[in-house]
Structure formats: structure tokens, C-alpha cells
Amino acid sequence: MNKSKNLGILFPEILIPGKKINKKKWPVIACDQFTSNMSYWDKTSKIVGNSPSTLHIMIPEIFLGEDDIGERISHAKETMATYVTDGVLVRLPRGVILVERETPFGTRVGIMLAVDLDQYDSDHTKKPLIRATEQTVKERLPSRMKVRDGAILESPHVMLMLNDPTDSVITELHRTRGNYTKVYDTSLMQGGGHIKGWFIDDADVLETLTETLAALLEKSDDNMLFAVGDGNHTLASAKQVWENHKEEIPESEREISPLKYALVEVVNLYDKGICLHPIHRMLFNVEAPNFLRSLVAELNDMGLDAKMMYTRGTSAQNSNCEQNLFFESRQAKGRIEIESPKHKLTAIPLTLALDKLLEKLPKAQIDYIHGDEEFDQLTQTHGCLGFRMEKMTKDQLFSLVAEYGVLPRKAFSLGEAQEKRYYYECRLLVNPQNDEEESEPDDPKPETNEPKEAPKKSGIFRKRKKNESM
């Protein structure tokens, strides 16, 4: 356990929906997707209905500006408590879940475990083990914090990346997945693909996992084991909730406080199923020509020698300039050429310039769009101006985070919108009260044909008895 503690990880007791729950209605995509597409969430709501679902314990960010956001958060917390007391969820012994996710674009593999929030920081000068990768959108933090603070459960969409070009940590677990108990196997709604999970609590396997992570850390010249791939806002919110409550907890009990940890999926950046995609910027309620002229002036004030080129068709991509910002709207299409770049990412000067300009335009709004299809649709809407961002390469990511610390908010995305994590696994944010003596769990038996049920519980708090099968 000391080794895993030094790595900032914990093998948690993960909660999954019980046998009687409709698994096709339970998982729902991350809250920060389709933030300008209400039809997606309307359809999701119709699919789910009143069935038990993670939709009822999360808050899609498209609703953050609604007047009833407080009621939505209260309802989510009440539903969490109901899912616990009514036995909707069952609790596995301490261990990890090996996750295989098929998407419309490929298959990736990850490991569900918990990480120590004291080892996570956005200040890269502290050399934390778990590194934030992007600035947060401050408007999105309070609601996330309110959902977590005082809640009985967390169901995260956080993905942490390993810089593991040789795939030394996860690939062997996936190769031997037939030795472990399959605890879920279901399709995902709205084009999300398919997900399978195998539960692992074998002490020797977990020890090997710890050793391979330790070996990977030794190769890092910046003490960075994990970089946040998805869920920067969720992890930042969890960190702040922990900091807000840390002093209230006796020092002797802090190490075992559930609030000290956060459930995440760990993936290898170099997994063939992992793709880095840009996140486009979309401005609403602006006049494109006037805004673009102001943007060029702002970039020139930063000493970037920027000039604007209006284009037609695909010629917007044809430029000999080192850095370009490509824009599109119903009225105009083209690029802003930056002849004297000061940063390796165009997202950095664009973010700085947009922040200044939007302060002067109270009616204007900005959103961050995953995927070209939604971007193309929005740019044809009156009053919208989009900036099509270029993608980052895998070999750039960890070095850029080490050099710059946090990157501009929404600097990259792990995959298209449909590839994002769907909420499935949960973890208690309160210490369970066991109603019988704790005993060592039996070794899970290998999966045959159908997914096996997780250990039976009295409600959610009962430990498994000796010889109780998976």
C-alpha cells in the first residue's frame, strides 16, 4: 500500500449498477459534451425516462445557465442517496476495473482506480505527480463543486493519461483479461459504441500494476506520472472541495477520508484508440467582420504581426505562414496569419485576445465545440463566428505541460464527442458503515459467457462473506 501511496493512487471499492438495472439506460455521456445541442440531451432524456441512470445524478452543462440549476443539483444528490439505499448500486471489493471501450473511431483500454487529490495540482512548479493540463472555465466550477460537496456518490468522467510509448502498464492486463471477472458489457446510447469491464483484485496483479507505474515514474524527468486528458474541471472541483473540508477532519483520519480521493480512468496516451483532437471556439452574438478586425488589432498589440486573409472554399488552409488562426462564419471565411509567433500553440494568443475582447462585449458568449460536424452547423447560424483549431500531436503534450504548466482552457480533446467517457462506475464519498465483520474476498472466477453479478450486499454497505461467489 505504501508503494501505491507514493504513486498517488488507491485501489478503491467501486460501485456498479446491479443485475436488475437496464445497462443500456444507465451510462450517459460526460456533462461537458453537446453544450450547444439541446436536441442531444432531449433525446437522451427520452431514452432514459424514469429508469435508473447516471443522467439523474449528473448535471449536463447545457443547463448551467438555467434558473432551476439549484433544484437540479438538489435532485441529483437526492437521487444518489436513493440509488444507495434502494440497492440500485452494488459495491465491489477493493481493486480496479479494466475498461475496454469501443467507439465509432477505434478501441481503447483503461484502468479505473482512485487518485490522491493532494498529489494533484495546477501549479507545475510544484512538480506534482498528477498534473492539470489546461486552464479551467471559472463559470463551470461552482456547479461541479455543489454537486460533489455533501454528495454521497461520485460518478466521474475524468481520464488521466500516462506517457507510456512502449505500453508497459496496461497492455498485459488487457491481454490476460480472460482471467478476470467481467462485471459489465453493454452498448452505449446515442452512438457511443460499447463498453466492457473486468474486475481485478488479485494481490499479485495489483502489485505488478504498482511496480510498472513506479518504473514509468522513474523515467519522467519532471516527476509527472499522470496528465489530465479529460475532466480538468471535475478534478479541479474535487480538489477544491477536499481543500475546503480538509481542516475539518482530524489529521489522523484525513488519509482515509473518501473526499481525499477521486475516481478516474487511467489510459495510455499512446493507445491506438486514443486520438488528440482540437476543441474549436464558437462565439455567439457577434458581428463577424467587426470582431475579426478587433481581434487582429489585439493580436498586433501583443507583437504577433497578424494579418487577416479572406478566402473561399478550401483555400483557407493554404498558407505558408508558420501559425494560422482559421475562422468561419455565415458572412466570412478565412485565416489570420501570425508572422511573429511567441508561443508553440495558437490557442495561447487566441485565448488571451478573446478574453480581452469578450470583456468589452457583454452580450457575446463563447462555447467550446467538440467535432467538425457541430462546428460546421453552428457557423452557418446568424451571429456566430467560429475558430477552427489545429490538433496537437501526442509527442508534444507532456513536454508542453512540463514547459507551460496549464495550457489554455480547452486546448485539446481526447477524441470526438462520442468517444468521451460515459458515466458508469461510482464511488462512495462517505465512509460506509459495515453491518458485519469485514472478511477477505474470494478470488473472482474467470468469465465464461455472460457478465457476472457483482458481490451481493445488504443495501450497499455489506462486506462479502467468506465463500460468497461473484
N, C-alpha and C positions, 0 to 999 in steps of 0.2 A: 504493500500500500504506500510505503514511503516513496518508492520509485515513481508511482503514478502521481503522487502529490507533487513531486519535483517537476513533473511534466505539466502540471496544471490541469490534470484530468481526474475524473471519478467514474467508476463503474456504477451506474445508478440502478434503481428499481424503476423500470419503465412500465407505463400503463398503456394498454391497448384495448380496443373495443372487444366485448365478449362475443360469444358464439352466436347469440341470437340477434346481434346488431347487423343491419344491412350494410355490408362493407362498401358497396358502391355509392352509398349516400354519405358515409362517414367522412372521407377525405375531401378537403376543399383547398383550392389553390391559395398561395400566400396573399396576405391582405394588401400588399403594395402593388398588385397587378391589376391591370384594366381599370386604372384610376380615372379614366375619362370615358369609360364604356359601360354605362349603366345597364345596357341590354345583357351583358355577360352576367352581371350579378342578379338581374331579374330572372334569367333562365336558371341560374344556379339555385335560386330560392325556390323556383317551381319544381326542380328536380328533387330537392331535399324535402320540401314540405315540412311537416312536423316530426319527421323521423330524427332519431339521434344523429347528430352531425357536428363536426367541428365548425360548421357555419354558425352555429348557435353559441359558440364560445370564443369567437374572434370578431373583430370589427374591420370590415373592408374599408380601406382608406378613402374610398369614394364618398363615404358618409361623414367624413371628419368635419365638414362644414355645416352639417345639418343641425337644426335646433335641438333635436332629441338625442344628441350624442351621449349625454349623461345617462339617459334611460337605456340606451343600447348597451353601454358598459355595465350598468347595474344588472340588466337582464343576462348578459354573458356570464357574470360572476355567479348569479343565482343558478344558472343552468349548469355551470361547472359543479356546484355543490350537489345538485340533483343527480348528475351523472355519477358522482362518487357514492352517494348514499343509496341510490337505486341499483347499484351494481352494473351500470352500463359499461364501466371500465373494470378490467382486471389487472392486477399488479404482478409483474414478473419478478423473480429473484434478482439480485444484483448481477449485472452483466452488461452485454452490449447487443445491439441488433445489427446484423449485416444487411444492408439495404441494396437491392438491385432495382434500378428504375429504368424502365423502357420509356423512351419519349418518341415523338414522331421523327426525331433527328438522330437517334442513337441510344445506346445503353450505357449507364454509368453505375458505379458501385461506391457505396459509402458505409460508414460505421456510425451508429447512434451511440453517443456517450455524453457525459456531462463535463463541463469545464469550470474551473475556478475563476470567478469574476475578479478576484484580487490579482490574477495573473493577466488580466485584460486591461488595456489602456489605449487611449488615442494619442498619447504623448510618446512618440517614437524615441525621444531622447532618454527615456527611462528603460529602453530595451526590454519591453515586456514580451513574455512568451507568446501571448495572443495579441495580435496587432490589428487595430482598426485600420481600414483601408480607405475610407472616404469620409468627408465631412457629412454631418447629418443636417437634415432639413428641420430646423428647430420647431416648426409647426407640427411636425409628426411625432415628436417625443411625448408631450403631455398625455395624449390619449393612450399611447402604449404603456406609459408608466401607471396610469389609472387602472388599466386592465390588469396589470400584474400586481399592483400594490393591494394587499388584502385578499388576493385571489387564492383559491385552494389548488389550482392547477396552472401549469403552463403547457402549451402545445406550440412549439416554435417552428419557424421556417428557416432558422439560421443554418448556414453552411459554412464551415471552416475549411480552408484549403491547406494542403501540405505541398511543399516544394520538393517533390519526390520523382525526379525524372526516370529513375530505374524501377519505380513502383514496388518498393521494398516492404511497404507496410500492409497494404490492403489486398494485393493480388492473391497471396497464398490463402487468406481466409476465404476469398471467393472461390478459389479452385477447390477447396475442401468443404464447400457449403453443404454437400450431401451428408456430412457427419453431424449436422446441427438440426434442431427442430424448426421447421417452417411455421411461423406464427401468423403470417398474413400473406395473401396472394390475391390481388384484386385489380380490376381495371379502374381508371380514374376518369371522372366525368369531364365533359367539355374538351375532349381532345388531348387530355393529359397523359395518355399512354397507359402504362401498367406498373405496378409496384409489388415487390416480393420482399419478405423479411425473414431472416433466420436468427433465432435467439442463441447466444453463446454465453455460457457461464462456466465453462471448463477452466479451472485454475491455471493449468499449464498453457492453454491457448492465450488466456489473458496476460500471463506473464511474458509470453513471446511477443504479444502485441506491444506491451510496455517497453520491452527491450528494443524492438525495431523503431519505436518512436524516439527512444533515447539516443539511438545511433544516428537517426536523422537529425536530431537537435545538435549533435556534436559536429555535424557538417556545416551548420549555419554559422556564418561569421558575424551575425547580427543578433544572435540569441532569439531569432524568430522561428517558432515551431509552427504556429498557425497564423494565417492571414484570413480575415473575414471575406468570404466570397459573396454571400448573400445574408441579409439580415443585420446590417450595421445598426439600423435604428432599434431593432428589437434587442440586440445585445447591449447597446448603449443605454437603453431604458432599464434593462435588468440590472446593469451595473449601478445606475443611479439609485434605483430602489434599494439595492443592497447597501449602498453608502448611506442612504437616508436612515436605515434601520440598524446598521452595524453597532452603533454605540448603545442602542437599547438592549442589546443581547449581551449577557455576561461573557467575558472574554473566554472562559473555559468552555462555552457552548458554541462559540462562533464557527469553529471548524466543522461542526456537524449541522449547522443551520442550512436548511434547504435553499434559503434565499441567497446563499453564498455561491450557488452553482446555477448553471443554465444548461438545458438540454440542447444539443446541437447534432448535426450530421457532419462528419469529417470526410472529406473527399480529397483525392489526389488531383492537383491542378493539371497534371499530365495524363489523366484518364482520357482515353479516346472519346468517351462520351461527354466530356466537359469542353464546351466552347465558350470563348470570351466574345461577347457581343457588345456593341456600343449601346448606350442609352441616349436616345435623341431628346432634344429640348423642344418644347412646344409652348409658344406664347399665345395667349388669348387676349382679345380686346385691344389690339394694337393696329395701327396703320403701317403696313409693311415698309413702304418707301421711306417714310419719315423715321421710323425706328431704325432702319438699316443705316441711314445717314448718321444718326446719332451714335450708333454702335461703332461705326468706322472712326468717328471723331474720338470716341472714348478709347479705342484701341491705339490710336495715334498719340493720344495723351500719355499712354503707357510706353511710348517709344518703340512701337512694333512695326512702323512703316506699313500700315494697312491700306489697301485699296479695294474697291468693290468692282466686280465684273458681272454684268447681267448676261445670261446665256439662254440658250434654247436647247431642248432635247437633252441628250446625254453629254453635251459639250461642257457641262458644269464640272465634270470630272477631269477634263483635260487641262492640266496646269503644270507648268514647270517650276512653280513656286514650292519651297520646302514645306510650308504649312498653309493649309486652306481651311476655311470655315464655309461649308456648303449650306445654303439656305433655300427654302422653298415656301411659297405661299400661293394663294389663288391669283395674286396680282403679279408676282415676280419669282424668278428662279435664277440662281447664280452662285457666286462664291466671293468670299472676302480673302484676298491673298495677304499673307503676313510675311513680309520680306526680311524682317529683323526679329525672329523669334527669340524669346528669352526662356522658354520652358519646353520640355520634351513633349508635353501633352497640350493640344489645342484647347482641351477642356478647362485648363487653368486660366488663361487670359479671358476666355469667353465667360466663365463663371464670374470672374471679378468684374467684368464690364457689365454683364447683365444685372448683377446685384445693384450696381450704382444706378443704372438706368431705371430699374423697376421701383426704386425708392422714390423716383420723381413721377411715377405713373401709377397712382393708387388703384385705378380701375384695371390695370393689366395684371394678368396672372400667368404663372409658369407651371408646367407639368412635365414629367419625365416619362417618355414613351418607350416601351419595350416592343421591338418588332417593326419592320418596314411597312407592313400592311396597314396597321393602325395609323402610323405616321402619315402615309400617303393619303388616307381618308381624311385626316384632320386638316392637312394642308390645303385641302380644297374647300374648307369651311371659311366663311367670311370672318375676317378679324383674326385669323390665325396665321402665325409665322413660325415655321419650323426650322431647326438647325439639325441637319443630318450628321451625326458624329461618326468619326472613324474608329475602328476597333483597335484594341491593344493586343499585343502578342503575349503568349504565355511566358516567354523568357524575359519580358520586360517587367512583369507585375511585381514580383518580390523585390527586385532591385529598385523599382520606383518607390515602393512603400518604404524601403530602407532609407532611400535618399530624401524623399519629400515628407515622410510621415503619412498623414492622411491625405488622400487625393481629393480633388473636388467632388462634391456630392454627386452621386450617380455617374461616376467616371467609367464604369463598365458593368456588364451583367454576365452572370454565368448562364448562358443560353437565352433562348427566346422565352416569351411569356409562358407558353405551355410547358416549358421544361422546368419551371420553377418548382420548388418543393411544395407538395401538398401537405397540409396538416394531417397527421395521423397519430403519431406517438405522443403521449403526455407524460408528465412527471408531477408528483405532489410538491407543492410549495409550503406544505406544513408537515410537521413530523407526525407520522401515523401512530395511533395508539393500538398496539397489538393486543388481541384478545386471547392469545395463547402463547406459550413459550416459543421462542424462535428456535428453529432447528435447521440443520444443513439440508439444502435441497438435493434431490436426486439428480443424477446426470440425465439430461434430456436424451430421448431416443431419436435416432435418425428419422427423417421424414420419409414417408412412403408415397402415398398418392395425394391425400387431402391435407390442407393445413390443419394442424392440431390446435386444440384449445389451450390457452394459457392456464396456469395454475388456478384452481378454484379458490375463491376467497369468501369469507364472511363479510359481505359488503366489499370493501376494498382493502381493509386493514389486516386481514388474517394472513399469517405466515403459513406456508405449505407444510403439511405434516410429513413425517417420515414415510417413504414409500408411496407417496401420493404422485400419480403419474402426470405427465404433461398432457 
